[in-house]
């Protein structure tokens, strides 16, 4: 799972640490119907 995440980040030129840190810090604030906003491709 992690290798897939890192591969997706590499393809999209996204720093995986920064992305994951942002998700962990903000996931509690998001309503269920808005979780898609935390995905890599959004």
C-alpha angles and dihedrals in degrees: 000000000000093000089053090051092049092047091052090049091050092051091051095040092242123147103238094207093053093045094048092045090052092049094049092047095048108031094093091057094055123092115228093253091057100048090103087073089071094058120110095243096052 
